[in-house]
Amino acid sequence: MKKLLRLSLWLLIVCLTLLAVGIGGAAWWGWKRPVPMTSPVIDYLIDTGSTPRQIAQAMQAAGIDLDPEGFVWLARLSGRDKLLKAGAYEARTGDTPWLLLERMANGDMTQTRLTFPEGRTFDQMRAALNADPKVRHDTLGMDDAAVARRLGLDTDTPEGLFYPDTYVFGPGTSDLDILRRAAQAGHQVLDRLWAQRDADLPLTTPYQALILASIIEKETGHGSDRARIAGVFINRLRIGMPLQTDPAVIYGLGADYQGRLRKKDLEQDTPWNTYTRPGLPPTPIANPGKAALMAAIHPEKHDFLYFVSRGDGTSEFSKDLSAHNRAVGKYILKRN
């Protein structure tokens, strides 16, 4: 009887061992088997404080056909359930549950990027953010003043305050976070450059330098002309001569601008019409880059008061009106 009992117990142990090995093998096979996905690449976001089960559910919702229960056990048995990091991740065809788990435990997050070129307006920046599917659009429906308040900016007109650059971020990042970084970068660059300005400028605040830089940015993309154009505007400011810069007029017209400035446009008084109003306009007209800012604080010293585009990206400079009119006749009127 005792011999039979020992044999039965031994058989039970063997069966249980084989069962455990079988279950373990099946589980291991499942952990190493590629996860079915609804597309070749899937971006998903893990919120702070998510449990392994919530993470598995978020992955399922994104289109990763993962077994939540199996994922929870895999995370717990491997000790990685306490290591999973919040953030943006990418799942690719061929990924296994184990690989997905390892990626999140190591914090191997995905990143994307968005570039704001020099000379773009705040409206154009917002349009670029709204068009990017990897950005979380928290500012939809807000006007510019509301966005500025959410960013903690002390203004209702945030034009020009955002530094043009390439910003790297994780999918699902709020547009407010990206704008906040661009505003902080703009503030830091402007403060640093303003401290290096020429001593005799007719500009009293960094904001005035920013306004002038935005006009320079829109007037030319030709590097060697920036400082000379800045010198023209500085000369005009010194003698009280209107700046008469077309990009500022165009900015003031807004949606009324039809692609070409007409005489009535130049006569339509807006706060940005530098033909009808003296001095600098009240705000920047775009987001200037570093080169335009450098030109504004280190303008070329000369006697020029006028310039006109040659049509090839460069400008012709003149010291008096008669010479300027001849340049206009050569480069503008004969072009029409």
C-alpha positions as CSV (number, residue, x, y, z in Angstrom):
1,M,0.0,0.0,0.0
2,K,2.8,2.4,0.9
3,K,4.6,1.4,-2.3
4,L,1.4,2.2,-4.3
5,L,1.0,5.6,-2.5
6,R,4.7,6.5,-3.2
7,L,4.2,5.6,-6.9
8,S,1.0,7.7,-7.1
9,L,2.8,10.6,-5.5
10,W,5.7,10.3,-7.8
11,L,3.4,10.1,-10.9
12,L,1.6,13.2,-9.6
13,I,4.8,15.1,-9.2
14,V,5.9,14.1,-12.7
15,C,2.6,15.1,-14.2
16,L,2.6,18.5,-12.4
17,T,6.2,19.1,-13.5
18,L,5.4,18.2,-17.1
19,L,2.3,20.5,-16.9
20,A,4.4,23.3,-15.5
21,V,7.0,22.8,-18.2
22,G,4.3,22.7,-20.8
23,I,2.6,25.9,-19.5
24,G,6.0,27.6,-19.1
25,G,7.0,26.6,-22.6
26,A,3.7,27.8,-24.1
27,A,4.0,31.0,-22.1
28,W,7.6,31.5,-23.3
29,W,6.5,30.7,-26.9
30,G,3.8,33.3,-26.5
31,W,6.2,35.9,-25.1
32,K,8.6,35.3,-28.0
33,R,6.0,35.2,-30.7
34,P,5.4,38.4,-32.8
35,V,2.3,40.3,-31.8
36,P,-0.4,40.8,-34.4
37,M,-0.8,44.5,-35.3
38,T,-3.3,46.5,-37.3
39,S,-0.5,48.4,-39.2
40,P,3.3,48.0,-39.7
41,V,4.1,50.8,-37.3
42,I,2.0,51.9,-34.4
43,D,2.7,54.8,-32.0
44,Y,1.2,54.6,-28.6
45,L,1.4,56.7,-25.4
46,I,1.7,55.5,-21.8
47,D,0.5,57.9,-19.2
48,T,2.3,58.5,-15.9
49,G,1.2,56.1,-13.2
50,S,-0.2,53.4,-15.6
51,T,-0.2,49.8,-14.3
52,P,0.9,46.9,-16.5
53,R,-2.8,46.1,-17.2
54,Q,-3.6,49.7,-18.2
55,I,-0.5,49.7,-20.4
56,A,-1.6,46.5,-22.1
57,Q,-5.1,48.0,-22.6
58,A,-3.6,51.2,-24.1
59,M,-1.6,49.1,-26.5
60,Q,-4.7,47.1,-27.4
61,A,-6.6,50.3,-28.1
62,A,-3.8,51.5,-30.4
63,G,-4.0,48.4,-32.5
64,I,-1.5,46.0,-30.9
65,D,-3.3,42.6,-30.3
66,L,-1.7,41.9,-27.0
67,D,-3.2,39.6,-24.3
68,P,-3.5,41.9,-21.2
69,E,-3.5,39.0,-18.7
70,G,-0.4,37.4,-20.2
71,F,1.4,40.8,-20.4
72,V,0.7,41.5,-16.7
73,W,2.1,38.1,-15.7
74,L,5.1,38.6,-17.9
75,A,5.8,42.0,-16.4
76,R,5.4,40.7,-12.8
77,L,7.4,37.4,-13.2
78,S,10.3,39.2,-14.9
79,G,10.3,42.0,-12.2
80,R,9.8,44.6,-14.9
81,D,6.4,45.7,-13.7
82,K,8.1,48.4,-11.5
83,L,10.4,49.6,-14.2
84,L,7.9,50.6,-16.9
85,K,8.3,54.2,-17.9
86,A,5.6,56.6,-19.1
87,G,6.1,58.2,-22.5
88,A,5.7,57.7,-26.3
89,Y,6.6,54.4,-27.8
90,E,6.6,52.7,-31.2
91,A,5.6,49.1,-32.0
92,R,6.8,47.6,-35.2
93,T,5.9,44.5,-37.2
94,G,7.8,41.5,-35.7
95,D,7.8,42.9,-32.1
96,T,7.2,40.3,-29.4
97,P,5.5,40.9,-26.0
98,W,9.0,40.5,-24.4
99,L,10.6,43.1,-26.8
100,L,7.7,45.5,-26.1
101,L,8.1,45.0,-22.4
102,E,11.9,45.5,-22.5
103,R,11.5,48.7,-24.6
104,M,9.2,50.2,-22.0
105,A,11.3,49.1,-19.1
106,N,14.4,50.7,-20.7
107,G,12.6,53.9,-21.6
108,D,13.4,53.5,-25.3
109,M,10.9,56.1,-26.3
110,T,10.2,57.4,-29.9
111,Q,10.7,60.9,-30.9
112,T,9.5,63.1,-33.8
113,R,10.4,66.6,-34.9
114,L,8.8,69.7,-36.2
115,T,10.6,72.6,-37.8
116,F,9.5,76.3,-37.6
117,P,11.4,78.1,-40.3
118,E,12.6,81.7,-39.9
119,G,10.0,84.4,-40.9
120,R,6.9,82.3,-40.2
121,T,4.1,84.1,-38.3
122,F,2.4,82.8,-35.2
123,D,-0.7,81.8,-37.3
124,Q,1.6,79.7,-39.6
125,M,3.2,78.1,-36.5
126,R,-0.2,77.1,-35.1
127,A,-1.3,75.8,-38.5
128,A,1.8,73.6,-38.7
129,L,1.1,72.2,-35.2
130,N,-2.5,71.6,-36.0
131,A,-1.6,69.7,-39.2
132,D,0.9,67.4,-37.3
133,P,-0.9,64.1,-36.3
134,K,1.7,63.4,-33.7
135,V,0.9,66.5,-31.7
136,R,-1.8,66.7,-29.1
137,H,-3.9,69.6,-30.1
138,D,-4.8,71.4,-26.9
139,T,-5.1,74.9,-28.4
140,L,-7.8,74.1,-30.9
141,G,-10.6,76.8,-30.5
142,M,-8.3,79.1,-28.6
143,D,-7.5,82.6,-29.9
144,D,-3.9,83.9,-29.7
145,A,-4.6,85.8,-26.5
146,A,-5.9,82.6,-24.8
147,V,-2.8,80.7,-26.0
148,A,-0.5,83.4,-24.7
149,R,-2.2,83.2,-21.3
150,R,-1.8,79.4,-21.1
151,L,1.9,79.9,-21.9
152,G,2.3,82.5,-19.2
153,L,3.2,85.2,-21.6
154,D,2.6,88.8,-20.5
155,T,0.9,89.8,-23.7
156,D,-2.2,89.2,-25.8
157,T,-0.2,89.4,-29.0
158,P,2.5,86.8,-28.9
159,E,3.7,87.3,-32.5
160,G,7.5,87.1,-32.8
161,L,8.1,85.6,-29.4
162,F,8.8,82.0,-30.6
163,Y,12.3,81.0,-31.7
164,P,12.4,79.4,-35.2
165,D,14.1,76.0,-34.8
166,T,13.6,72.3,-35.0
167,Y,11.9,70.9,-31.9
168,V,12.1,67.2,-31.0
169,F,9.3,65.7,-29.0
170,G,7.5,62.4,-28.3
171,P,4.3,61.7,-30.1
172,G,1.3,62.9,-28.1
173,T,3.1,65.9,-26.8
174,S,0.8,68.9,-26.3
175,D,1.1,71.8,-28.7
176,L,1.3,74.0,-25.6
177,D,4.5,72.3,-24.5
178,I,6.1,72.8,-27.9
179,L,5.1,76.4,-28.0
180,R,6.3,76.9,-24.4
181,R,9.8,75.6,-25.4
182,A,9.9,77.8,-28.5
183,A,8.9,80.9,-26.4
184,Q,11.5,80.1,-23.7
185,A,14.2,79.7,-26.4
186,G,13.1,83.0,-28.0
187,H,13.4,84.8,-24.7
188,Q,16.8,83.3,-23.9
189,V,18.3,84.1,-27.4
190,L,16.9,87.6,-27.4
191,D,18.2,88.4,-23.9
192,R,21.6,87.1,-24.7
193,L,21.9,89.0,-28.0
194,W,20.5,92.2,-26.6
195,A,23.3,92.3,-24.0
196,Q,25.7,92.3,-26.9
197,R,24.0,95.2,-28.9
198,D,25.8,98.2,-30.3
199,A,25.8,101.0,-27.8
200,D,24.4,103.8,-30.0
201,L,21.2,102.1,-31.3
202,P,18.0,104.1,-31.3
203,L,16.3,101.1,-29.7
204,T,15.5,101.1,-26.0
205,T,14.2,97.6,-25.3
206,P,14.8,94.0,-26.5
207,Y,11.3,94.0,-27.8
208,Q,12.0,96.9,-30.2
209,A,15.0,94.9,-31.5
210,L,12.7,91.9,-32.0
211,I,10.3,94.0,-34.0
212,L,13.1,95.4,-36.2
213,A,14.6,91.9,-36.6
214,S,11.2,90.6,-37.8
215,I,11.0,93.3,-40.5
216,I,14.6,92.5,-41.6
217,E,13.7,88.8,-41.7
218,K,10.8,89.5,-44.1
219,E,12.7,92.0,-46.2
220,T,15.5,89.7,-47.3
221,G,16.7,86.1,-47.2
222,H,20.1,87.2,-48.5
223,G,22.6,87.0,-45.7
224,S,25.0,89.7,-46.8
225,D,22.1,92.2,-47.1
226,R,20.7,91.9,-43.7
227,A,23.0,94.2,-41.8
228,R,22.9,96.8,-44.6
229,I,19.1,96.7,-44.6
230,A,19.1,97.0,-40.8
231,G,21.4,100.1,-41.2
232,V,18.8,101.7,-43.6
233,F,16.0,101.3,-41.0
234,I,18.3,102.5,-38.2
235,N,19.2,105.6,-40.2
236,R,15.5,106.3,-40.8
237,L,14.6,105.9,-37.1
238,R,17.4,108.3,-36.2
239,I,16.0,111.1,-38.4
240,G,12.3,110.4,-37.9
241,M,11.7,109.1,-41.4
242,P,8.9,106.6,-41.9
243,L,10.3,103.0,-42.3
244,Q,8.0,102.4,-45.3
245,T,8.5,98.7,-45.3
246,D,6.0,96.6,-47.3
247,P,6.1,93.4,-45.2
248,A,4.7,95.3,-42.2
249,V,1.9,96.8,-44.4
250,I,1.1,93.3,-45.7
251,Y,1.0,92.0,-42.1
252,G,-1.4,94.7,-41.1
253,L,-3.7,94.0,-44.0
254,G,-4.1,90.3,-42.9
255,A,-6.7,88.5,-45.0
256,D,-7.3,91.6,-47.1
257,Y,-3.9,91.2,-48.7
258,Q,-4.5,89.9,-52.3
259,G,-1.0,88.9,-53.2
260,R,0.2,92.3,-54.5
261,L,0.3,95.7,-52.8
262,R,-1.8,98.4,-54.4
263,K,-1.7,102.2,-53.8
264,K,-4.9,101.9,-51.7
265,D,-3.2,99.3,-49.5
266,L,-0.4,101.6,-48.7
267,E,-2.9,104.3,-47.8
268,Q,-5.0,102.0,-45.6
269,D,-4.1,102.9,-42.1
270,T,-3.4,100.1,-39.7
271,P,-1.1,99.9,-36.7
272,W,1.5,98.1,-38.9
273,N,1.3,100.6,-41.8
274,T,4.8,102.1,-41.7
275,Y,3.9,104.5,-44.5
276,T,1.1,106.2,-42.6
277,R,2.7,105.8,-39.1
278,P,6.2,106.8,-37.9
279,G,8.6,104.6,-36.1
280,L,8.4,100.8,-35.5
281,P,5.1,99.0,-35.7
282,P,3.6,97.9,-32.3
283,T,4.5,94.2,-32.6
284,P,6.8,91.9,-34.6
285,I,5.4,90.8,-37.9
286,A,7.0,87.3,-37.8
287,N,9.4,85.1,-35.8
288,P,12.9,86.2,-36.7
289,G,15.9,83.9,-36.7
290,K,19.3,84.6,-35.1
291,A,20.8,86.1,-38.2
292,A,18.1,88.8,-38.4
293,L,18.4,89.5,-34.7
294,M,22.2,89.9,-35.1
295,A,21.6,92.4,-37.9
296,A,19.2,94.4,-35.8
297,I,21.6,94.8,-32.9
298,H,24.7,95.1,-35.1
299,P,23.5,97.1,-38.2
300,E,26.0,98.2,-40.8
301,K,27.0,101.8,-40.5
302,H,26.5,103.7,-43.8
303,D,24.6,106.7,-45.4
304,F,21.9,104.7,-47.2
305,L,18.3,105.6,-46.7
306,Y,16.6,103.5,-49.5
307,F,16.8,100.0,-51.0
308,V,14.9,98.1,-53.6
309,S,15.0,94.4,-54.6
310,R,16.9,93.5,-57.7
311,G,14.7,90.5,-58.2
312,D,17.5,87.9,-57.6
313,G,17.3,88.0,-53.8
314,T,19.7,90.9,-53.4
315,S,19.0,94.6,-52.9
316,E,20.1,97.9,-54.5
317,F,20.9,100.6,-52.0
318,S,20.7,104.3,-52.5
319,K,21.6,107.4,-50.4
320,D,19.0,109.8,-51.9
321,L,15.5,109.7,-53.4
322,S,16.6,110.5,-57.0
323,A,19.1,107.5,-57.0
324,H,16.4,105.3,-55.4
325,N,13.9,106.3,-58.1
326,R,16.4,105.4,-60.8
327,A,16.9,102.0,-59.1
328,V,13.1,101.5,-58.9
329,G,12.8,102.3,-62.6
330,K,15.6,99.8,-63.4
331,Y,14.6,96.9,-61.2
332,I,10.8,97.3,-60.7
333,L,9.2,99.3,-63.4
334,K,11.1,97.7,-66.3
335,R,10.2,94.3,-64.8
336,N,6.5,94.9,-65.2
